[in-house]
């Protein structure tokens, strides 16, 4: 991503925003005094060898344009801070986002479907997210599967390798993902076999034919024993299955198990301008690799090694494809988050700085000491990453890449059952972008290791199974409420619906819950057996679009009609495929300016120079400018972290 050169503390990305109307603009005095802000205690930067605005820098920006440093040359219109200070009067198709940055108008494409993987059944349920009715159920593997991939109904239930089942059984589908067309994808772990990824069409019109699953009797549930409702592997909406990674070796008694393949983490990258969907990123847990595959046919585009890092969950934000490491007993402590830059010429796996970790003993294997081992992962619209860390602790880890080094990690403590401290097995996490809330699924009434000791197959003690979703306000990082879901046990996945509702996938009760997060009221909807989905199963991460062009007007007023207007300073990020253009005109009054045409087409690195073609501009007291913000890719936008400021010499 291209960006303007760093200035004024952008290393910490303190997102400031202010735009002043004419009545509140800064005026340079005729005597050449420092310009005073229309507010207490603020001074604009002038070229005088001093730190006028108190930001620790001297003559920043202005010294690049002022021919001679003197107190009459400097910023006219000094921005302050606060998202409410942007003046959008007269603007077109721009808005201020949650961070206080100006972006192109944002729209959200909305889907009526959510995708739930049914692990022990080897199927994927497509539900109507507005009603909860099951629209279709598909096999997790298509009939056209490549050689080595198991058929969808292989061996019955999902089983890992053991002395009884050396090669394991089933395809064991788990994570699902949704692309920019709302088509669904599922990762098949296939323990002891060949892992794979399968794609399903969202719109029946995009299927290969009309032979597909549908709710024939209109009861809201697909009957897998009715061939009119469940077609099986010949379903025309099962578009392709692709093998990913190497086969996972069989179990050999007395020989340490070597794990390969096992696709788990799954996420969709941003779409580039000429593509309907971004590439699909897959984390191979056993192989310690991340692979990108084509959304068109599943062809593997590349794989990169992630040594010591076993990808368990994934989430895309802009070009960063984040992965959570559920390794726990290997690798460097705290290396639980990494990423691959989508679209990079030479992609590599990059680790973020280590997180603060907590060690604990695994009661299922006392010889093993584990560390923070995250489950679910999500990212908010500010780019902050959240990881559910419920193995040794009961918390959510928060990673802010824009914070200063050494302070990027923090924690959000999750209350336990009946508000007992440290008593929650956190699993899936999701951000509600409309409310700026965080949802955390809680599957057990203790941290996960202690809970699973009492809930292993055949153990009748289920008192530690939980049914909660905890809700937090992200702005204040405070706990809002705990929603206990009746008739739901072990909520694994959680997601924010497009209609303001909250979804939880309940593993032990074979259903999905649709909740009102304001009052915790809920409705239950059946799916297949043992649903095990925690990922972006609704497609919130990739289905934001932006207006192709927006305009932001701004003005400045100097002390006399002899002001020479030298430049405009713009702070922010300009991703590939996006541009910012400055148009400007000068007069002595706003009324006079109304009859003057804009000089169009000023561009360049900050500050934008108005003295070179298509400039220079004439002298005058009143300056009127506009930023023309454009994108060739509706899924990308420039982000202006502070309003434009104008630099003039009014000697």
C-alpha positions in Angstrom: 0.0 0.0 0.0 1.4 3.4 -1.0 1.3 6.1 1.6 2.2 9.7 2.1 5.6 10.2 3.9 5.2 9.9 7.7 4.6 13.2 9.5 3.2 14.4 12.9 3.2 11.2 14.8 1.8 9.0 12.2 4.0 6.1 13.5 1.3 5.8 16.1 -1.4 6.5 13.6 -3.2 8.8 16.0 -6.1 9.5 13.7 -7.0 13.2 13.9 -9.7 15.0 11.9 -10.8 18.6 11.6 -12.2 20.8 8.9 -13.1 24.4 9.5 -15.8 26.5 8.0 -15.0 30.0 6.8 -16.1 31.6 10.0 -13.7 29.4 12.0 -10.7 29.5 9.6 -7.4 30.7 10.8 -6.3 34.2 9.9 -2.8 35.4 9.4 -2.3 38.8 10.9 -1.1 41.6 8.7 1.9 42.1 11.1 3.1 38.6 10.3 2.3 37.1 13.8 1.9 33.4 14.1 -1.6 32.4 12.9 -4.0 31.9 15.7 -6.5 29.0 15.7 -10.1 29.8 16.5 -9.8 27.8 19.7 -7.8 28.1 22.9 -4.2 27.1 23.1 -3.5 26.1 19.4 -1.1 27.7 16.9 -0.5 26.8 13.3 2.9 26.0 12.0 4.9 28.8 10.3 8.3 28.8 8.8 10.3 30.4 11.7 12.6 27.7 13.1 10.1 27.1 16.0 7.7 24.3 16.9 4.5 26.5 16.6 1.9 23.7 16.8 3.6 21.9 19.7 3.9 18.5 18.0 7.7 18.2 18.6 8.6 19.0 15.0 10.0 22.3 13.6 8.7 23.8 10.4 7.3 20.5 9.1 5.7 20.7 5.7 6.0 24.5 5.4 9.8 24.5 5.0 9.3 22.5 1.8 7.3 25.2 0.1 8.3 28.6 1.7 11.1 30.2 -0.4 12.3 32.1 2.6 11.5 31.1 6.2 9.6 33.9 7.9 6.6 34.3 10.1 4.4 35.3 7.2 4.8 31.9 5.4 3.0 29.0 7.0 -0.2 27.0 7.4 -3.5 28.8 6.9 -6.1 26.5 8.3 -4.5 24.4 11.0 -6.4 21.1 11.7 -7.2 20.1 15.2 -8.5 16.7 16.2 -11.8 14.8 16.5 -14.0 13.1 13.9 -16.8 15.6 14.5 -14.6 18.4 13.2 -14.7 17.4 9.6 -17.0 19.7 7.7 -18.9 17.7 5.1 -21.0 20.6 3.9 -20.8 20.6 0.1 -19.0 17.3 0.0 -20.0 14.4 -2.4 -19.9 10.7 -1.7 -17.4 10.8 1.2 -17.9 10.0 4.9 -16.0 9.9 8.1 -15.3 6.4 9.4 -15.2 5.1 13.0 -11.5 6.2 13.4 -12.2 9.8 12.3 -10.7 9.3 8.8 -12.3 10.5 5.6 -13.1 7.8 3.1 -15.2 7.3 0.0 -18.8 6.6 0.8 -19.1 3.1 2.0 -21.8 0.7 1.1 -22.3 -2.9 2.3 -23.4 -5.6 0.0 -25.8 -7.9 1.9 -26.5 -11.6 1.7 -29.4 -13.6 2.9 -27.2 -16.7 3.4 -24.9 -18.1 6.0 -22.8 -21.2 5.6 -22.4 -23.9 8.3 -20.1 -26.9 8.1 -21.6 -30.1 9.6 -18.5 -32.1 10.6 -19.8 -35.6 11.3 -22.3 -35.5 8.5 -19.8 -34.3 5.8 -22.2 -31.6 4.6 -22.6 -27.8 4.5 -25.9 -26.1 5.4 -26.9 -22.9 3.6 -29.4 -20.9 5.8 -31.4 -17.8 5.1 -29.9 -15.3 7.6 -33.2 -13.3 7.8 -35.5 -16.2 8.6 -33.1 -19.0 9.7 -34.7 -21.4 7.3 -32.3 -24.0 5.7 -32.3 -23.2 2.0 -30.0 -26.1 0.9 -27.6 -28.7 2.2 -24.6 -29.7 0.1 -22.0 -32.5 0.3 -18.6 -31.1 1.5 -17.0 -32.8 -1.5 -18.2 -32.7 -5.1 -18.5 -35.7 -7.5 -15.7 -34.2 -9.6 -13.2 -34.5 -6.7 -9.6 -35.0 -7.6 -7.8 -38.4 -7.1 -7.1 -39.1 -3.5 -9.9 -36.9 -2.0 -12.4 -39.0 -0.1 -16.1 -39.1 -1.2 -18.4 -36.8 0.8 -19.8 -39.7 2.9 -16.5 -41.6 3.5 -16.5 -43.7 6.7 -19.4 -42.0 8.5 -18.4 -39.7 11.3 -15.3 -37.6 11.4 -12.5 -39.5 13.1 -8.8 -38.8 13.5 -6.1 -41.4 13.1 -5.9 -44.1 15.8 -5.1 -47.7 16.3 -8.8 -48.5 15.5 -8.9 -46.1 12.5 -5.3 -45.8 11.3 -6.3 -43.6 8.3 -9.1 -41.8 10.1 -12.6 -41.4 8.5 -14.7 -38.7 6.9 -13.7 -35.4 5.3 -14.3 -33.5 8.6 -15.4 -30.1 7.2 -14.9 -27.2 9.5 -14.3 -23.6 8.6 -16.3 -21.9 5.9 -15.7 -18.6 4.1 -17.7 -16.4 1.8 -16.5 -14.4 -1.3 -17.6 -11.2 -2.9 -20.4 -13.0 -4.8 -21.5 -14.6 -1.5 -20.4 -18.0 -2.8 -19.4 -20.4 0.0 -16.2 -22.4 0.6 -15.5 -25.1 3.1 -12.2 -26.6 4.3 -12.2 -30.4 4.6 -9.6 -31.5 7.2 -9.7 -35.2 6.3 -7.5 -36.4 9.1 -5.3 -39.3 7.8 -6.2 -38.5 4.2 -6.1 -35.8 1.5 -7.4 -32.4 2.7 -9.5 -30.3 0.3 -11.5 -27.1 -0.3 -14.9 -27.0 -2.0 -16.8 -24.1 -3.5 -20.6 -23.7 -3.6 -22.7 -21.3 -5.7 -24.8 -18.8 -3.7 -27.1 -18.0 -6.5 -28.8 -21.0 -8.2 -28.4 -19.2 -11.5 -24.6 -19.7 -11.1 -24.9 -23.5 -10.6 -23.9 -25.9 -13.3 -27.5 -27.0 -13.7 -30.8 -27.3 -11.9 -30.2 -30.6 -10.1 -29.6 -29.1 -6.6 -30.7 -29.3 -3.0 -33.9 -27.4 -2.1 -36.5 -27.3 0.7 -39.3 -29.1 -1.3 -41.8 -29.4 1.5 -41.1 -25.9 2.8 -40.6 -26.9 6.4 -37.3 -24.9 6.8 -35.1 -28.0 7.2 -33.4 -30.1 4.5 -34.1 -33.8 4.9 -30.9 -35.7 3.9 -32.9 -38.9 3.5 -35.1 -37.3 0.8 -33.4 -37.3 -2.6 -35.6 -34.5 -3.7 -34.2 -32.3 -1.0 -30.6 -33.6 -0.7 -29.0 -34.5 -4.0 -25.6 -35.6 -2.7 -22.4 -35.3 -4.6 -24.1 -34.8 -7.9 -25.4 -31.4 -6.8 -25.0 -28.8 -9.5 -24.3 -26.1 -7.0 -21.2 -27.9 -5.8 -18.9 -26.2 -8.2 -15.5 -27.7 -7.6 -13.4 -29.6 -5.0 -9.6 -29.0 -5.0 -6.9 -31.0 -3.1 -4.8 -28.6 -0.9 -1.5 -29.7 0.6 -0.1 -33.2 1.0 -2.1 -36.2 2.3 -2.0 -36.6 6.1 -0.1 -39.9 6.9 -1.8 -42.8 8.5 -1.3 -43.8 12.2 1.5 -46.3 12.8 1.6 -47.7 16.4 4.8 -46.8 18.2 5.9 -44.3 15.6 5.6 -40.5 16.2 2.9 -39.2 14.0 4.0 -36.8 11.2 1.1 -34.5 10.3 0.8 -33.0 6.9 -2.0 -31.1 5.1 -5.1 -30.6 7.3 -6.5 -27.4 5.8 -8.2 -25.5 8.7 -7.9 -21.7 8.4 -9.9 -20.3 5.5 -10.5 -16.7 4.3 -11.1 -14.7 1.2 -8.7 -11.9 0.0 -9.8 -8.6 -1.4 -11.0 -8.6 -5.0 -8.8 -6.8 -7.5 -10.5 -4.5 -10.0 -10.8 -7.1 -12.8 -11.9 -10.0 -10.6 -15.3 -10.9 -9.2 -13.7 -12.6 -6.2 -10.4 -12.5 -4.3 -8.2 -15.5 -4.0 -8.9 -18.0 -1.3 -6.3 -18.4 1.4 -5.9 -21.7 3.3 -3.9 -22.4 6.4 -2.4 -26.0 6.4 -2.3 -26.8 10.1 -0.3 -30.1 9.7 2.1 -28.8 7.0 2.7 -25.4 8.6 2.0 -23.6 5.4 -0.3 -21.0 4.0 -1.6 -21.5 0.4 -3.6 -19.3 -2.0 -6.0 -21.0 -4.4 -8.0 -19.7 -7.3 -11.7 -19.0 -6.7 -12.3 -20.0 -10.3 -11.2 -23.6 -10.1 -9.3 -24.2 -6.9 -5.9 -24.3 -8.6 -3.1 -23.7 -6.0 -1.5 -20.4 -6.9 1.3 -20.6 -4.3 2.2 -21.8 -0.8 4.5 -20.2 1.7 6.0 -21.8 4.8 5.1 -20.7 8.3 7.7 -22.6 10.4 6.5 -23.4 13.9 3.1 -21.8 13.1 0.0 -24.0 12.7 -2.7 -21.9 11.2 -6.1 -22.5 12.9 -8.1 -19.5 11.9 -7.9 -16.7 9.3 -9.4 -13.3 8.5 -8.6 -10.8 5.8 -8.3 -7.0 6.3 -7.3 -5.0 3.2 -4.2 -6.7 1.8 -3.3 -8.5 5.0 -4.5 -12.0 5.4 -4.1 -12.7 9.1 -3.7 -16.2 10.6 -3.9 -17.4 14.2 -1.4 -20.0 15.4 -2.9 -22.9 17.4 0.4 -24.7 18.1 0.8 -24.1 21.8 3.6 -26.6 22.5 6.1 -25.7 19.7 7.7 -22.6 18.3 8.5 -19.3 20.0 6.3 -18.3 22.8 3.9 -15.6 21.8 4.2 -16.0 18.1 0.5 -16.5 17.7 -0.3 -14.1 14.9 1.1 -13.7 11.4 0.0 -12.6 7.9 0.6 -12.9 4.2 0.2 -9.8 2.0 -2.4 -10.6 -0.7 -1.2 -9.7 -4.2 2.4 -9.5 -3.2 4.9 -10.3 -6.0 7.0 -12.5 -3.7 4.7 -13.5 -0.9 6.1 -14.6 2.4 4.7 -15.4 5.8 5.4 -12.6 8.3 5.1 -12.8 12.1 3.8 -9.9 14.2 5.6 -9.1 17.4 5.0 -11.8 20.1 2.0 -11.6 22.3 2.0 -11.8 26.1 1.3 -15.5 26.8 0.1 -17.5 29.7 1.4 -21.1 30.3 -0.6 -24.0 31.7 -0.4 -27.7 32.0 -2.6 -29.8 29.7 -4.6 -32.1 32.0 -5.2 -34.5 29.1 -1.4 -34.9 28.8 0.4 -33.7 32.0 3.7 -33.9 30.3 2.7 -31.1 27.9 2.9 -27.4 29.0 0.9 -25.2 26.6 0.8 -21.5 26.1 -1.7 -19.1 24.6 -3.5 -21.0 21.9 -6.1 -18.9 20.1 -9.2 -20.2 18.4 -11.3 -17.7 16.6 -10.0 -14.6 14.9 -11.6 -11.4 13.6 -10.6 -7.8 12.6 -12.5 -4.6 13.1 -12.8 -1.8 10.6 -9.9 0.0 12.2 -7.6 -3.0 11.4 -7.4 -4.2 15.1 -7.2 -8.0 15.4 -9.0 -10.0 18.0 -8.1 -13.6 19.1 -10.1 -15.8 21.4 -7.6 -17.2 23.9 -9.6 -19.6 26.0 -7.1 -22.5 26.4 -5.0 -21.4 29.4 -7.0 -18.2 30.1 -10.4 -16.7 29.7 -9.8 -13.7 27.5 -9.6 -12.1 24.1 -6.2 -10.9 22.9 -6.3 -7.6 21.0 -3.5 -6.6 18.5 -3.4 -3.0 17.1 -0.9 -2.8 14.3 -1.1 1.0 14.3 0.0 1.3 18.0 3.6 2.0 19.0 5.9 -1.0 19.1 5.8 -2.6 22.5 2.2 -1.6 23.1 0.3 -3.3 20.3 -1.0 -6.2 22.4 -3.7 -5.8 25.1 -6.4 -8.0 26.5 -10.1 -8.0 27.1 -11.1 -10.2 30.0 -14.2 -12.4 29.4 -16.4 -13.0 32.5 -17.3 -16.5 33.4 -20.5 -18.4 34.1 -22.5 -16.3 36.6 -19.7 -13.7 36.3 -17.1 -15.9 37.9 -13.6 -14.6 36.9 -11.5 -16.8 34.7 -14.2 -19.3 33.9 -14.8 -19.2 30.1 -13.7 -21.3 27.2 -13.7 -18.7 24.5 -14.0 -19.9 20.9 -15.4 -17.9 18.0 -15.2 -14.1 17.8 -16.9 -11.6 15.5 -17.2 -7.8 15.1 -20.5 -6.1 14.6 -19.4 -3.2 12.4 -22.7 -1.3 12.7 -22.6 -1.2 16.5 -18.9 -1.5 16.9 -19.4 -4.4 19.3 -17.4 -7.6 19.8 -19.2 -11.0 20.1 -17.4 -13.9 21.9 -18.7 -17.4 21.8 -18.2 -19.3 25.1 -18.4 -23.1 24.8 -17.3 -24.2 28.3 -17.6 -22.9 31.9 -13.9 -23.0 32.4 -10.8 -22.5 30.3 -10.8 -25.0 27.5 -8.2 -27.5 28.8 -9.9 -28.0 32.2 -13.3 -28.3 30.5 -12.4 -30.9 27.9 -11.0 -33.1 30.6 -14.6 -33.6 31.9 -16.4 -33.6 28.5 -14.4 -36.2 26.5 -16.5 -38.8 24.6 -18.1 -41.3 27.0 -17.9 -39.0 30.0 -21.4 -38.1 31.3 -20.3 -35.1 33.2 -21.5 -32.2 31.0 -21.9 -29.6 33.7 -19.0 -27.6 32.2 -20.7 -27.2 28.8 -21.8 -23.6 28.2 -24.2 -21.8 26.0 -23.1 -18.1 26.2 -22.2 -15.3 23.9 -20.4 -12.4 25.6 -20.9 -8.9 24.1 -18.4 -6.0 24.4 -18.3 -2.4 23.3 -15.1 -1.9 21.3 -14.9 1.9 21.8 -14.7 1.6 25.5 -13.6 -2.1 25.7 -16.3 -2.7 28.3 -18.5 -5.7 28.8 -22.1 -5.0 27.9 -24.0 -8.2 28.6 -23.9 -12.0 28.6 -26.4 -13.8 26.4 -27.3 -17.4 27.5 -28.9 -19.2 24.6 -31.6 -21.7 25.5 -31.4 -25.1 23.7 -27.8 -24.4 22.6 -24.8 -26.2 23.9 -21.1 -25.5 23.0 -21.5 -22.5 20.7 -18.4 -22.7 18.5 -18.8 -20.0 15.9 -20.3 -16.5 16.1 -21.2 -14.0 13.4 -22.8 -10.6 12.9 -25.8 -10.7 10.5 -26.4 -8.0 8.0 -29.8 -7.2 9.6 -28.4 -6.5 13.0 -28.9 -10.0 14.4 -26.3 -12.2 15.9 -25.7 -15.9 14.9 -24.1 -18.6 17.0 -23.3 -22.2 15.7 -24.1 -24.7 18.5 -22.0 -27.9 18.1 -23.6 -30.2 20.7 -27.2 -29.4 19.9 -26.9 -29.5 16.0 -28.4 -26.1 15.5 -27.7 -22.4 14.8 -29.1 -19.7 17.0 -30.3 -16.3 15.8 -30.1 -13.7 18.6 -31.1 -10.1 19.1 -27.9 -8.8 20.8 -29.8 -6.0 22.5 -32.0 -8.2 24.6 -30.6 -11.7 24.0 -33.9 -13.1 22.7 -33.2 -16.1 20.4 -34.6 -18.5 17.8 -33.1 -22.0 17.1 -32.7 -23.4 13.6 -31.7 -27.0 12.9 -28.6 -27.9 10.8 -26.6 -31.1 10.2 -24.8 -33.1 12.8 -21.9 -31.6 14.8 -21.7 -28.2 13.2 -18.2 -26.8 13.7 -17.9 -23.4 12.1 -16.1 -20.5 13.5 -15.0 -18.1 10.8 -16.5 -15.4 8.7 -19.4 -17.6 7.6 -21.6 -14.6 6.5 -19.1 -12.7 4.4 -18.9 -9.5 6.4 -15.1 -9.2 5.9 -15.1 -8.8 2.1 -18.4 -7.3 1.1 -17.9 -3.6 1.7 -17.8 -1.4 -1.4 -17.0 2.3 -1.9 -18.2 5.0 -4.3 -15.9 5.4 -7.3 -15.4 9.1 -6.8 -16.0 11.6 -4.0 -15.3 15.3 -3.5 -14.3 17.1 -0.3 -14.3 21.0 -0.5 -12.1 23.2 1.8 -11.3 26.9 2.1 -8.8 29.2 3.6 -8.7 33.0 4.2 -5.6 35.0 4.5 -5.0 38.6 5.8 -4.6 40.4 2.5 -5.0 40.0 -1.2 -1.3 39.5 -1.6 -1.3 35.9 -0.4 0.6 33.5 -2.6 -0.9 30.1 -2.2 2.0 27.5 -2.2 0.6 24.1 -1.4 -1.9 21.7 0.2 -0.8 19.2 2.8 -2.8 15.9 2.8 -2.2 13.1 5.4 -3.3 9.6 4.9 -3.0 6.3 2.9 -3.5 5.9 -0.8 -3.8 2.2 -1.8 -2.9 1.0 -5.3 -5.7 1.8 -7.7 -6.8 4.9 -5.9 -5.9 8.6 -6.4 -6.3 12.0 -4.7 -6.4 15.1 -6.9 -6.3 18.7 -5.7 -8.3 21.4 -7.6 -7.9 25.0 -6.6 -8.9 28.6 -7.3 -8.1 32.0 -5.7 -10.1 35.2 -5.4 -10.4 38.0 -2.8 -13.9 37.0 -1.6 -16.1 33.9 -1.7 -18.6 35.8 -3.9 -15.8 36.6 -6.3 -14.6 33.0 -6.3 -18.0 31.8 -7.5 -17.3 33.2 -10.9 -13.7 31.7 -11.1 -13.0 28.3 -12.6 -11.0 25.7 -10.7 -7.5 25.0 -11.8 -7.6 21.2 -12.0 -5.1 18.4 -11.6 -2.6 19.1 -8.9 -1.1 15.9 -7.6 2.1 14.6 -5.9 3.6 13.7 -2.6 2.7 15.7 0.4 2.7 18.6 0.4 1.1 19.0 -3.0 2.9 21.9 -4.7 0.6 24.5 -6.2 3.4 26.6 -7.8 4.2 24.1 -10.5 2.0 23.1 -13.5 -1.0 23.3 -13.7 -0.1 26.2 -11.4 1.0 28.7 -10.2 -2.2 30.3 -8.9 -2.8 34.0 -8.8 -2.5 36.0 -5.6 -5.6 36.7 -3.5 -7.0 36.6 0.0 -9.5 33.8 -0.4 -8.5 30.2 -1.4 -11.0 27.5 -2.3 -10.0 23.9 -2.9 -11.4 20.5 -3.4 -10.1 17.0 -3.1 -11.2 14.7 -5.8 -10.9 11.2 -4.4 -11.1 8.3 -6.8 -10.8 4.5 -6.9 -10.8 2.0 -9.8 -11.6 -0.8 -7.3 -14.8 -0.3 -5.4 -13.4 -2.4 -2.5 -10.6 0.1 -1.8 -10.5 3.7 -0.7 -8.0 6.3 0.3 -8.1 7.2 4.0 -7.4 10.8 5.0 -6.3 10.8 8.6 -6.5 14.6 8.9 -8.1 17.4 6.9 -6.2 19.2 4.2 -4.2 22.3 5.3 -3.2 25.1 3.0 0.2 26.8 3.0 0.6 30.4 1.9 3.1 33.3 2.0 1.1 36.4 2.9 4.0 38.8 3.3 
